[in-house]
Amino acid sequence: MEAWSKSLPGVTKWTKSTAAKHLSLGGLGATVVGTSTQVADEFERWVREADVDGFNIAYAIKPELSST
């Protein structure tokens, strides 16, 4: 929980329920959700800060979150 708290400061308190919600969407890997611009900005930050040289990208649909 401490590692997640540091990597996702927007979550005010990590609980088992909070962790389960994050794991259900992206597993243990990093998850970026947002507009195309927000996602691209985050990828660019990873390249700058960690010198990554590629990405494995998957998508997930959470029906209760999608608009109809």
MMTF fields as JSON, N, C-alpha, C and O atoms, coordinates in Angstrom:
{
  "mmtfVersion": "1.0.0",
  "mmtfProducer": "UNKNOWN",
  "numBonds": 271,
  "numAtoms": 272,
  "numGroups": 68,
  "numChains": 1,
  "numModels": 1,
  "chainsPerModel": [1],
  "groupsPerChain": [68],
  "chainIdList": ["A"],
  "bondAtomList": [4, 2, 8, 6, 12, 10, 16, 14, 20, 18, 24, 22, 28, 26, 32, 30, 36, 34, 40, 38, 44, 42, 48, 46, 52, 50, 56, 54, 60, 58, 64, 62, 68, 66, 72, 70, 76, 74, 80, 78, 84, 82, 88, 86, 92, 90, 96, 94, 100, 98, 104, 102, 108, 106, 112, 110, 116, 114, 120, 118, 124, 122, 128, 126, 132, 130, 136, 134, 140, 138, 144, 142, 148, 146, 152, 150, 156, 154, 160, 158, 164, 162, 168, 166, 172, 170, 176, 174, 180, 178, 184, 182, 188, 186, 192, 190, 196, 194, 200, 198, 204, 202, 208, 206, 212, 210, 216, 214, 220, 218, 224, 222, 228, 226, 232, 230, 236, 234, 240, 238, 244, 242, 248, 246, 252, 250, 256, 254, 260, 258, 264, 262, 268, 266],
  "bondOrderList": [1, 1, 1, 1, 1, 1, 1, 1, 1, 1, 1, 1, 1, 1, 1, 1, 1, 1, 1, 1, 1, 1, 1, 1, 1, 1, 1, 1, 1, 1, 1, 1, 1, 1, 1, 1, 1, 1, 1, 1, 1, 1, 1, 1, 1, 1, 1, 1, 1, 1, 1, 1, 1, 1, 1, 1, 1, 1, 1, 1, 1, 1, 1, 1, 1, 1, 1],
  "groupList": [{"groupName": "MET", "atomNameList": ["N", "CA", "C", "O"], "elementList": ["N", "C", "C", "O"], "formalChargeList": [0, 0, 0, 0], "bondAtomList": [1, 0, 2, 1, 3, 2], "bondOrderList": [1, 1, 2], "singleLetterCode": "M", "chemCompType": "L-PEPTIDE LINKING"}, {"groupName": "GLU", "atomNameList": ["N", "CA", "C", "O"], "elementList": ["N", "C", "C", "O"], "formalChargeList": [0, 0, 0, 0], "bondAtomList": [1, 0, 2, 1, 3, 2], "bondOrderList": [1, 1, 2], "singleLetterCode": "E", "chemCompType": "L-PEPTIDE LINKING"}, {"groupName": "ALA", "atomNameList": ["N", "CA", "C", "O"], "elementList": ["N", "C", "C", "O"], "formalChargeList": [0, 0, 0, 0], "bondAtomList": [1, 0, 2, 1, 3, 2], "bondOrderList": [1, 1, 2], "singleLetterCode": "A", "chemCompType": "L-PEPTIDE LINKING"}, {"groupName": "TRP", "atomNameList": ["N", "CA", "C", "O"], "elementList": ["N", "C", "C", "O"], "formalChargeList": [0, 0, 0, 0], "bondAtomList": [1, 0, 2, 1, 3, 2], "bondOrderList": [1, 1, 2], "singleLetterCode": "W", "chemCompType": "L-PEPTIDE LINKING"}, {"groupName": "SER", "atomNameList": ["N", "CA", "C", "O"], "elementList": ["N", "C", "C", "O"], "formalChargeList": [0, 0, 0, 0], "bondAtomList": [1, 0, 2, 1, 3, 2], "bondOrderList": [1, 1, 2], "singleLetterCode": "S", "chemCompType": "L-PEPTIDE LINKING"}, {"groupName": "LYS", "atomNameList": ["N", "CA", "C", "O"], "elementList": ["N", "C", "C", "O"], "formalChargeList": [0, 0, 0, 0], "bondAtomList": [1, 0, 2, 1, 3, 2], "bondOrderList": [1, 1, 2], "singleLetterCode": "K", "chemCompType": "L-PEPTIDE LINKING"}, {"groupName": "LEU", "atomNameList": ["N", "CA", "C", "O"], "elementList": ["N", "C", "C", "O"], "formalChargeList": [0, 0, 0, 0], "bondAtomList": [1, 0, 2, 1, 3, 2], "bondOrderList": [1, 1, 2], "singleLetterCode": "L", "chemCompType": "L-PEPTIDE LINKING"}, {"groupName": "PRO", "atomNameList": ["N", "CA", "C", "O"], "elementList": ["N", "C", "C", "O"], "formalChargeList": [0, 0, 0, 0], "bondAtomList": [1, 0, 2, 1, 3, 2], "bondOrderList": [1, 1, 2], "singleLetterCode": "P", "chemCompType": "L-PEPTIDE LINKING"}, {"groupName": "GLY", "atomNameList": ["N", "CA", "C", "O"], "elementList": ["N", "C", "C", "O"], "formalChargeList": [0, 0, 0, 0], "bondAtomList": [1, 0, 2, 1, 3, 2], "bondOrderList": [1, 1, 2], "singleLetterCode": "G", "chemCompType": "PEPTIDE LINKING"}, {"groupName": "VAL", "atomNameList": ["N", "CA", "C", "O"], "elementList": ["N", "C", "C", "O"], "formalChargeList": [0, 0, 0, 0], "bondAtomList": [1, 0, 2, 1, 3, 2], "bondOrderList": [1, 1, 2], "singleLetterCode": "V", "chemCompType": "L-PEPTIDE LINKING"}, {"groupName": "THR", "atomNameList": ["N", "CA", "C", "O"], "elementList": ["N", "C", "C", "O"], "formalChargeList": [0, 0, 0, 0], "bondAtomList": [1, 0, 2, 1, 3, 2], "bondOrderList": [1, 1, 2], "singleLetterCode": "T", "chemCompType": "L-PEPTIDE LINKING"}, {"groupName": "HIS", "atomNameList": ["N", "CA", "C", "O"], "elementList": ["N", "C", "C", "O"], "formalChargeList": [0, 0, 0, 0], "bondAtomList": [1, 0, 2, 1, 3, 2], "bondOrderList": [1, 1, 2], "singleLetterCode": "H", "chemCompType": "L-PEPTIDE LINKING"}, {"groupName": "GLN", "atomNameList": ["N", "CA", "C", "O"], "elementList": ["N", "C", "C", "O"], "formalChargeList": [0, 0, 0, 0], "bondAtomList": [1, 0, 2, 1, 3, 2], "bondOrderList": [1, 1, 2], "singleLetterCode": "Q", "chemCompType": "L-PEPTIDE LINKING"}, {"groupName": "ASP", "atomNameList": ["N", "CA", "C", "O"], "elementList": ["N", "C", "C", "O"], "formalChargeList": [0, 0, 0, 0], "bondAtomList": [1, 0, 2, 1, 3, 2], "bondOrderList": [1, 1, 2], "singleLetterCode": "D", "chemCompType": "L-PEPTIDE LINKING"}, {"groupName": "PHE", "atomNameList": ["N", "CA", "C", "O"], "elementList": ["N", "C", "C", "O"], "formalChargeList": [0, 0, 0, 0], "bondAtomList": [1, 0, 2, 1, 3, 2], "bondOrderList": [1, 1, 2], "singleLetterCode": "F", "chemCompType": "L-PEPTIDE LINKING"}, {"groupName": "ARG", "atomNameList": ["N", "CA", "C", "O"], "elementList": ["N", "C", "C", "O"], "formalChargeList": [0, 0, 0, 0], "bondAtomList": [1, 0, 2, 1, 3, 2], "bondOrderList": [1, 1, 2], "singleLetterCode": "R", "chemCompType": "L-PEPTIDE LINKING"}, {"groupName": "ASN", "atomNameList": ["N", "CA", "C", "O"], "elementList": ["N", "C", "C", "O"], "formalChargeList": [0, 0, 0, 0], "bondAtomList": [1, 0, 2, 1, 3, 2], "bondOrderList": [1, 1, 2], "singleLetterCode": "N", "chemCompType": "L-PEPTIDE LINKING"}, {"groupName": "ILE", "atomNameList": ["N", "CA", "C", "O"], "elementList": ["N", "C", "C", "O"], "formalChargeList": [0, 0, 0, 0], "bondAtomList": [1, 0, 2, 1, 3, 2], "bondOrderList": [1, 1, 2], "singleLetterCode": "I", "chemCompType": "L-PEPTIDE LINKING"}, {"groupName": "TYR", "atomNameList": ["N", "CA", "C", "O"], "elementList": ["N", "C", "C", "O"], "formalChargeList": [0, 0, 0, 0], "bondAtomList": [1, 0, 2, 1, 3, 2], "bondOrderList": [1, 1, 2], "singleLetterCode": "Y", "chemCompType": "L-PEPTIDE LINKING"}],
  "groupTypeList": [0, 1, 2, 3, 4, 5, 4, 6, 7, 8, 9, 10, 5, 3, 10, 5, 4, 10, 2, 2, 5, 11, 6, 4, 6, 8, 8, 6, 8, 2, 10, 9, 9, 8, 10, 4, 10, 12, 9, 2, 13, 1, 14, 1, 15, 3, 9, 15, 1, 2, 13, 9, 13, 8, 14, 16, 17, 2, 18, 2, 17, 5, 7, 1, 6, 4, 4, 10],
  "groupIdList": [1, 2, 3, 4, 5, 6, 7, 8, 9, 10, 11, 12, 13, 14, 15, 16, 17, 18, 19, 20, 21, 22, 23, 24, 25, 26, 27, 28, 29, 30, 31, 32, 33, 34, 35, 36, 37, 38, 39, 40, 41, 42, 43, 44, 45, 46, 47, 48, 49, 50, 51, 52, 53, 54, 55, 56, 57, 58, 59, 60, 61, 62, 63, 64, 65, 66, 67, 68],
  "secStructList": [7, 2, 2, 2, 2, 2, 2, 7, 6, 6, 7, 1, 7, 7, 7, 2, 2, 2, 2, 2, 2, 2, 2, 2, 2, 2, 6, 6, 1, 7, 7, 7, 7, 1, 7, 2, 2, 2, 2, 2, 2, 2, 2, 2, 2, 2, 2, 2, 2, 2, 7, 7, 7, 7, 7, 7, 7, 7, 7, 7, 7, 7, 6, 6, 6, 1, 7, 7],
  "xCoordList": [0.819, 0.0, 0.87, 0.512, 2.009, 2.895, 3.416, 3.487, 3.779, 4.284, 3.208, 3.483, 1.998, 0.902, 0.624, 0.351, 0.685, 0.45, 1.436, 1.071, 2.678, 3.703, 3.505, 3.733, 3.085, 2.959, 1.642, 1.551, 0.628, -0.677, -1.128, -2.008, -0.532, -0.841, -2.267, -2.706, -2.994, -4.372, -5.356, -6.472, -4.951, -5.826, -5.573, -4.455, -6.625, -6.435, -6.123, -5.282, -6.775, -6.501, -6.636, -7.653, -5.599, -5.622, -6.237, -5.812, -7.245, -7.88, -7.874, -7.464, -8.319, -8.431, -9.376, -9.123, -10.454, -11.429, -10.816, -11.009, -10.084, -9.432, -8.424, -8.379, -7.624, -6.635, -7.32, -6.865, -8.4, -9.127, -9.658, -9.608, -10.163, -10.679, -9.56, -9.761, -8.392, -7.266, -6.749, -6.412, -6.683, -6.206, -7.18, -6.76, -8.473, -9.466, -9.361, -9.752, -8.849, -8.728, -7.404, -7.384, -6.299, -5.016, -4.058, -2.905, -4.501, -3.581, -2.498, -2.731, -1.32, -0.228, 0.568, 1.399, 0.326, 1.061, 0.512, -0.563, 1.27, 0.829, -0.416, -0.535, -1.318, -2.559, -2.694, -2.63, -2.881, -3.091, -4.486, -4.82, -5.285, -6.651, -6.856, -6.47, -7.458, -7.733, -7.971, -8.197, -7.915, -8.069, -6.817, -5.812, -6.888, -5.712, -4.528, -3.387, -4.78, -3.711, -3.114, -1.894, -3.953, -3.461, -2.612, -1.569, -3.059, -2.313, -0.979, 0.056, -0.995, 0.248, 1.216, 2.417, 0.709, 1.568, 2.22, 3.397, 1.459, 2.011, 3.074, 4.116, 2.821, 3.83, 5.103, 6.206, 4.954, 6.128, 6.898, 8.129, 6.182, 6.846, 7.657, 8.779, 7.097, 7.823, 9.101, 10.146, 9.015, 10.201, 11.263, 12.437, 10.859, 11.808, 12.432, 13.649, 11.597, 12.078, 12.717, 13.644, 12.228, 12.728, 13.423, 13.919, 13.459, 14.108, 13.546, 14.281, 12.23, 11.613, 11.715, 11.761, 11.749, 11.884, 10.746, 10.854, 9.661, 8.512, 7.4, 7.61, 6.222, 5.054, 4.278, 4.173, 3.738, 2.771, 1.419, 1.159, 0.575, -0.684, -1.853, -1.938, -2.74, -3.978, -5.118, -4.9, -6.304, -7.444, -8.358, -8.351, -9.123, -10.09, -11.377, -11.358, -12.462, -13.758, -14.458, -14.643, -14.828, -15.598, -17.029, -17.293, -17.949, -19.306, -19.971, -20.692, -19.742, -20.382, -19.793, -20.373, -18.646, -18.019, -18.243, -18.067, -18.622, -18.763, -20.132, -21.125, -20.149, -21.414, -22.172, -21.572, -23.469, -24.305, -25.175, -25.946],
  "yCoordList": [-1.186, 0.0, 1.259, 2.275, 1.174, 2.337, 2.702, 3.88, 1.693, 1.955, 2.594, 3.53, 2.093, 2.68, 4.099, 4.969, 4.343, 5.695, 6.681, 7.815, 6.259, 7.133, 7.315, 8.404, 6.261, 6.347, 6.974, 7.481, 6.947, 7.53, 8.461, 8.109, 9.64, 10.53, 11.067, 11.63, 10.911, 11.401, 10.583, 11.032, 9.389, 8.546, 8.928, 8.804, 9.393, 9.903, 8.812, 9.013, 7.661, 6.576, 5.237, 4.959, 4.419, 3.094, 2.101, 1.982, 1.398, 0.333, -0.91, -0.853, -2.023, -3.24, -3.003, -3.47, -2.289, -2.001, -1.113, -1.369, -0.079, 0.81, 0.034, 0.188, -0.794, -1.598, -2.547, -2.697, -3.187, -4.123, -3.416, -3.972, -2.2, -1.448, -1.147, -1.266, -0.761, -0.47, -1.737, -1.712, -2.828, -4.092, -4.65, -5.281, -4.43, -4.97, -4.312, -4.912, -3.103, -2.405, -2.692, -2.982, -2.618, -2.707, -3.75, -3.797, -4.587, -5.565, -4.879, -3.823, -5.463, -4.88, -3.852, -3.147, -3.758, -2.792, -1.392, -1.185, -0.439, 0.956, 1.122, 0.506, 1.941, 2.186, 3.679, 4.475, 4.054, 5.449, 5.563, 4.882, 6.421, 6.626, 8.114, 8.913, 8.484, 9.902, 10.151, 9.228, 11.405, 11.773, 11.343, 10.967, 11.401, 11.028, 11.935, 11.473, 13.191, 14.125, 13.784, 13.812, 13.463, 13.117, 11.847, 11.771, 10.863, 9.605, 9.849, 9.359, 10.592, 10.898, 11.675, 11.406, 12.627, 13.392, 12.486, 12.651, 11.53, 10.609, 9.704, 9.46, 9.21, 8.396, 9.202, 8.689, 10.451, 11.298, 11.502, 11.534, 11.638, 11.786, 10.533, 10.633, 9.353, 8.105, 8.045, 7.615, 8.477, 8.469, 9.408, 9.045, 10.612, 11.59, 11.101, 11.163, 10.615, 10.302, 8.922, 8.74, 7.945, 6.577, 6.031, 4.905, 6.833, 6.433, 5.121, 4.306, 4.928, 3.728, 3.814, 4.907, 2.669, 2.678, 1.958, 1.627, 1.715, 1.091, 0.878, 0.992, 0.57, 0.362, -0.849, -1.084, -1.609, -2.651, -2.091, -1.9, -1.835, -1.139, -2.103, -2.839, -2.08, -2.859, -1.929, -0.884, -2.293, -1.477, -2.311, -3.541, -1.644, -2.303, -1.488, -0.258, -2.187, -1.5, -1.933, -3.123, -0.971, -1.225, -0.773, 0.429, -1.671, -1.261, -0.26, 0.627, -0.388, 0.542, 1.944, 2.892, 2.085, 3.385, 4.002, 5.207, 3.199, 3.73, 4.406, 3.992, 5.436, 6.153, 5.504, 4.942, 5.588, 5.012, 6.069, 5.779],
  "zCoordList": [0.0, 0.0, 0.0, -0.596, 0.674, 0.742, -0.648, -1.0, -1.432, -2.783, -3.653, -4.404, -3.552, -4.33, -3.877, -4.703, -2.595, -2.08, -2.684, -2.994, -2.854, -3.43, -4.928, -5.456, -5.616, -7.073, -7.523, -8.642, -6.672, -7.008, -5.887, -5.102, -5.81, -4.698, -4.701, -3.699, -5.79, -5.854, -5.035, -4.774, -4.628, -3.805, -2.351, -1.849, -1.684, -0.323, 0.684, 1.56, 0.586, 1.528, 0.807, 0.171, 0.917, 0.308, 1.288, 2.438, 0.797, 1.564, 0.695, -0.464, 1.232, 0.411, -0.752, -1.863, -0.511, -1.568, -2.654, -3.843, -2.255, -3.222, -4.07, -5.29, -3.417, -4.135, -5.108, -6.242, -4.688, -5.555, -6.795, -7.892, -6.634, -7.787, -8.778, -9.987, -8.287, -9.18, -9.854, -11.037, -9.126, -9.696, -10.719, -11.689, -10.52, -11.456, -12.816, -13.817, -12.879, -14.153, -14.841, -16.038, -14.112, -14.786, -14.257, -14.687, -13.336, -12.768, -11.973, -11.385, -11.948, -11.173, -11.952, -11.38, -13.242, -14.048, -13.888, -13.325, -14.391, -14.355, -15.22, -16.279, -14.767, -15.498, -15.739, -14.802, -16.986, -17.335, -17.93, -18.899, -17.344, -17.818, -18.006, -17.153, -19.112, -19.347, -20.814, -21.597, -21.164, -22.568, -23.324, -22.72, -24.629, -25.427, -25.1, -25.073, -24.857, -24.5, -23.142, -22.981, -22.164, -20.83, -20.869, -20.219, -21.625, -21.729, -22.432, -21.98, -23.52, -24.242, -23.355, -23.369, -22.59, -21.679, -20.643, -20.323, -20.118, -19.124, -19.753, -19.144, -20.957, -21.651, -21.879, -21.691, -22.28, -22.497, -21.189, -21.193, -20.08, -18.781, -18.458, -17.963, -18.734, -18.485, -19.313, -18.823, -20.568, -21.434, -20.87, -20.802, -20.465, -19.903, -18.603, -18.429, -17.694, -16.352, -16.225, -15.435, -16.998, -16.821, -18.063, -18.057, -19.134, -20.378, -20.931, -21.489, -20.769, -21.349, -22.866, -23.43, -23.519, -24.964, -25.668, -26.849, -24.955, -25.583, -24.573, -23.366, -25.078, -24.229, -24.72, -25.924, -23.787, -24.096, -23.675, -22.487, -24.641, -24.369, -24.538, -25.521, -23.568, -23.622, -23.257, -22.643, -23.624, -23.223, -22.351, -22.411, -21.565, -20.703, -20.713, -20.744, -20.687, -20.638, -19.354, -19.095, -18.584, -17.372, -17.669, -17.636, -17.955, -18.372, -17.428, -17.884, -16.139, -15.227, -15.311, -14.781, -15.972, -16.111, -17.494, -17.669, -18.456, -19.814, -19.972, -19.373, -20.78, -20.999, -22.151, -23.067, -22.091, -23.162, -23.779, -24.693]
}
